[in-house]
Amino acid sequence: MIGKVKVNQSFGAMCQYVLQEKTPDKGAEVLAAHGVRTDSAAHMAADFDMVRAMRPGLGKAVLHVALAFPVEEKEKVTNEVMGRIAHDYLKGMKIDPENTQWAVVRHQDKTHPHMHLVVNRVDLDGQTVSDQFVRSRSVDVCKSIEQQYGLIVADQVGRKQALEIGPTPAQAKATTPKEEQSAEWSRARQDIGRALGYTAGQARSFDELREALRPRGIELELTRRKDGSPAGVVFEQDGHRVKGSQVGREYSAGNLETGFAKARELGQDPAQAWQQVGQDYALAKLAESYAHAKQEQARQQPKQDKSQGMER
């Protein structure tokens, strides 16, 4: 089971994509939903946006997760099983399925079973669902679900599976050497991101991370400042060099070191340290959001007072 996580801006575009109203031949089928209508993309997006309005300053409120399973699991992963997996995935990601808007839609346009989970990052209480370290957390949740449901372990397939399913869309469209190189670099970045999702949360230092990545054909190159602090990290696979920040902000040298340092200081499991870093970031963003809302309210108050005065 592989989960591809993205954070987007438009519920309108996302709902149109998952419901595939203009291309019904793709076989989009709503398996489950909470807090949103599913009769049309317009209604679904409107319901999402109504709750999103409680956090007007949140630019990217759309959490989109594509959950895919190997072809061999096609008979096992029924619609009913997919619905339960989506529910368990939300709970594993610390998202309350009863207090958050979400919808899960299965597509039939591929040979392998897959579904799309759309989640509102503003819950029904108006609180923001954190997206910090969301990709690494998703990997852990997928691994847990694999064990719970007895599914094929995606990490055992890894890069081999990616190569077997053929070129990426970008690689297929490439017509010039420059485009081919760019597409191959993008695939390497995806592979590196997948590998980091399985390894970064289990390491306590850059040396440990380097050793964990080498069996996967990935090298780690670290540069440091004069004071010894990490300045930058680059990952290399098949000659393609990718900066940590290009994989994801959680994989920049500074953020990686923060997670390692917390684990070393507290003597705890690295994954817990990374989770704490995410919680700290979420609290800081929440405080920032509250301050922004307060400033906006203060700015709007004179206009409201003036309007009320005119009515009198």
C-alpha positions in Angstrom: 0.0 0.0 0.0 1.4 3.3 -1.1 0.0 6.7 0.0 0.9 9.8 -2.1 0.1 12.9 -0.1 -0.4 16.4 -1.5 -1.6 19.7 0.1 -3.6 21.8 -2.4 -5.6 25.1 -2.5 -8.7 24.5 -4.5 -11.6 22.2 -3.3 -13.4 23.0 -6.5 -10.6 21.5 -8.7 -10.0 18.6 -6.4 -13.7 17.6 -6.2 -14.0 17.8 -10.0 -10.9 15.5 -10.3 -12.0 12.8 -7.8 -15.6 12.6 -9.0 -14.6 12.6 -12.7 -18.0 14.0 -13.8 -16.7 14.9 -17.3 -15.2 11.4 -17.8 -17.6 8.9 -16.3 -15.8 6.1 -18.1 -13.0 6.3 -15.4 -15.5 4.7 -13.0 -15.3 7.1 -10.1 -17.3 5.7 -7.2 -17.8 7.4 -3.8 -17.1 4.8 -1.1 -17.7 7.0 2.0 -17.9 10.6 3.1 -18.5 12.7 6.2 -19.9 16.2 6.3 -20.1 16.8 2.6 -22.7 16.0 -0.1 -21.5 13.6 -2.8 -24.2 14.1 -5.5 -22.0 16.6 -7.4 -18.5 18.1 -7.4 -20.1 21.6 -7.0 -22.0 20.6 -3.9 -19.1 18.7 -2.4 -16.7 21.7 -2.9 -19.3 24.1 -1.5 -19.6 22.1 1.7 -15.8 21.9 2.1 -15.4 25.6 1.5 -18.2 26.5 4.0 -16.1 25.0 6.8 -12.8 26.3 5.3 -14.1 29.8 5.7 -13.5 29.6 9.4 -9.8 29.8 8.6 -9.6 32.4 5.8 -5.9 32.8 6.1 -5.2 29.1 5.4 -4.1 29.0 1.8 -3.7 25.3 1.3 -6.7 23.7 3.1 -7.0 20.6 0.8 -5.4 17.4 2.0 -5.4 14.9 -0.9 -4.1 11.3 -0.4 -4.0 8.8 -3.2 -3.9 5.3 -1.7 -2.8 2.6 -4.1 -2.5 -1.2 -3.8 -0.7 -3.8 -5.9 -2.6 -5.6 -8.7 -2.3 -8.8 -6.7 -4.5 -7.3 -4.0 -7.4 -6.6 -6.4 -9.7 -9.4 -5.2 -8.9 -8.7 -1.5 -9.3 -4.9 -1.6 -13.1 -4.6 -2.1 -15.0 -1.4 -1.8 -16.0 -2.2 1.8 -12.4 -2.9 2.7 -11.2 0.3 1.1 -13.8 2.3 3.1 -12.5 0.8 6.3 -8.9 1.4 5.3 -9.7 5.0 4.6 -11.3 5.4 8.0 -8.3 3.7 9.7 -5.9 5.9 7.7 -7.5 9.1 9.0 -7.4 7.9 12.6 -3.8 6.8 12.2 -3.0 10.3 10.9 -4.6 11.7 14.1 -7.5 13.2 12.1 -10.8 12.7 13.8 -13.2 11.1 11.2 -16.2 12.3 13.2 -15.1 15.9 13.5 -13.6 16.5 10.1 -15.0 16.7 6.6 -13.7 14.0 4.2 -14.6 11.9 1.2 -13.1 8.8 -0.3 -13.6 7.9 -4.0 -12.4 4.8 -5.9 -11.2 5.1 -9.5 -11.3 2.2 -11.9 -9.0 3.7 -14.6 -5.9 1.7 -13.6 -5.1 -2.0 -13.4 -4.2 -1.7 -9.7 -6.8 -0.8 -7.0 -6.6 2.8 -5.8 -8.7 5.4 -4.1 -8.5 9.2 -3.5 -9.1 10.6 0.0 -10.0 14.3 0.2 -9.8 15.9 3.7 -10.5 19.4 4.9 -7.6 20.8 6.9 -10.1 22.9 8.9 -12.0 20.6 11.2 -15.6 21.2 12.3 -14.4 23.2 15.4 -12.4 25.6 13.2 -9.1 24.1 14.2 -6.3 23.5 11.6 -5.2 20.0 10.8 -1.4 20.2 10.7 0.5 19.2 7.5 3.9 19.1 9.2 5.7 15.9 8.4 2.5 14.6 6.8 4.4 12.5 4.3 6.6 10.7 6.8 3.6 10.2 9.1 1.6 8.8 6.2 4.3 6.2 5.5 4.1 4.9 9.1 0.3 4.7 8.9 0.5 2.8 5.6 2.9 0.3 7.1 0.6 -0.2 10.1 -2.4 -0.8 7.8 -0.4 -3.3 5.8 0.2 -5.3 8.9 -3.3 -4.9 10.2 -4.9 -6.1 6.9 -2.2 -8.5 5.8 -1.4 -6.6 2.7 1.7 -6.8 0.6 4.4 -4.6 2.1 5.2 -1.7 -0.3 8.7 -1.3 1.1 9.6 -4.8 -0.1 8.6 -3.7 -3.7 10.0 -0.2 -3.6 12.0 1.0 -6.6 11.6 -2.3 -8.4 7.8 -1.9 -8.5 8.2 1.7 -9.7 10.3 0.5 -12.6 8.0 -2.3 -13.5 5.0 -0.1 -13.9 6.8 1.8 -16.7 7.8 5.4 -17.1 6.2 8.3 -15.3 3.9 10.6 -17.4 6.7 13.1 -17.6 9.1 10.5 -18.8 6.6 9.2 -21.4 6.1 12.8 -22.8 9.8 13.7 -22.9 11.0 14.2 -26.5 14.3 15.9 -26.0 17.4 15.0 -23.9 16.8 17.9 -21.6 13.2 16.9 -21.0 14.3 13.3 -20.4 16.9 14.4 -17.9 14.3 16.5 -16.1 11.8 13.7 -16.0 14.4 11.2 -14.7 15.4 13.7 -12.0 11.8 14.0 -10.9 11.5 10.2 -10.7 14.7 10.1 -8.6 13.2 12.8 -6.3 10.1 10.7 -5.8 12.2 7.6 -5.1 14.3 9.5 -2.6 11.2 10.9 -0.9 9.7 7.4 -0.6 13.0 6.1 0.9 13.2 9.0 3.4 9.7 8.3 4.5 10.8 4.9 5.7 14.2 5.8 7.1 14.3 9.4 8.4 12.0 8.8 11.3 14.1 5.9 12.4 17.5 7.6 12.5 19.2 9.7 15.2 21.9 11.3 13.2 22.9 12.0 9.6 25.4 9.1 9.8 22.6 6.7 10.7 20.4 8.0 8.0 23.2 7.6 5.5 23.7 4.0 6.4 19.9 3.3 6.1 19.8 4.9 2.6 22.8 3.2 1.1 21.1 -0.3 0.6 18.5 1.6 -1.3 21.0 3.0 -3.7 20.9 6.5 -2.3 23.9 8.5 -1.0 23.8 11.4 1.4 26.1 14.4 1.2 26.1 16.8 4.1 27.8 20.3 4.3 28.4 22.0 7.6 29.0 25.6 8.7 32.1 26.7 10.5 30.3 26.2 13.8 29.5 22.6 12.9 25.8 23.1 12.3 24.3 21.5 9.2 24.2 23.9 6.3 22.7 21.7 3.6 22.0 18.1 2.6 21.9 16.5 -0.8 20.7 13.1 -1.8 22.0 11.3 -4.9 20.5 8.4 -6.8 21.8 7.1 -10.1 23.7 10.4 -10.7 20.7 12.6 -9.9 21.3 15.1 -7.1 18.4 16.3 -5.1 18.5 18.8 -2.2 16.6 17.8 1.0 14.3 20.8 0.7 13.4 19.8 -2.8 12.1 16.5 -1.5 10.1 18.2 1.2 10.7 20.9 3.8 10.8 18.3 6.5 13.9 16.9 4.9 16.0 20.1 4.9 19.3 19.8 6.8 18.0 22.0 9.6 14.7 20.2 10.1 16.4 16.8 10.0 18.9 17.9 12.6 16.1 19.2 14.8 14.4 15.8 14.8 17.7 14.0 15.5 18.6 16.4 18.3 15.3 16.0 20.1 15.7 12.2 19.9 19.3 12.3 21.3 18.4 14.8 24.0 15.3 12.9 25.2 16.5 9.4 24.6 13.2 8.6 22.9 12.1 6.9 19.7 13.1 9.2 16.7 9.6 9.0 15.2 8.2 10.5 18.5 10.8 13.3 18.3 9.7 14.1 14.8 6.1 14.1 15.8 7.0 16.6 18.6 8.7 18.8 16.1 5.5 18.7 14.0 3.3 19.5 17.0 5.6 22.5 17.9 5.3 23.8 14.4 1.5 23.3 14.4 1.2 25.2 17.7 3.3 28.1 16.3 1.2 28.3 13.1 -2.0 28.2 15.2 -0.8 31.0 17.4 0.1 33.0 14.2 -3.3 32.3 12.7 -5.1 33.5 15.9 -3.0 36.7 15.9 -3.8 37.3 12.2 -7.5 36.7 12.8 -7.4 39.2 15.8 -5.7 41.8 13.7 -8.2 41.3 10.9 -11.1 41.6 13.3 -9.6 44.9 14.7 -9.2 46.2 11.2 -12.8 45.4 10.3 -14.3 46.8 13.5 -14.1 50.5 12.5 -15.8 49.8 9.2 -18.6 47.9 11.0 -19.0 50.7 13.6 -19.2 53.3 10.8 -21.7 51.2 8.9 -23.9 50.9 12.0 -23.7 54.6 12.7 -25.0 55.3 9.2 -27.9 53.0 9.7 -28.9 54.9 12.8 
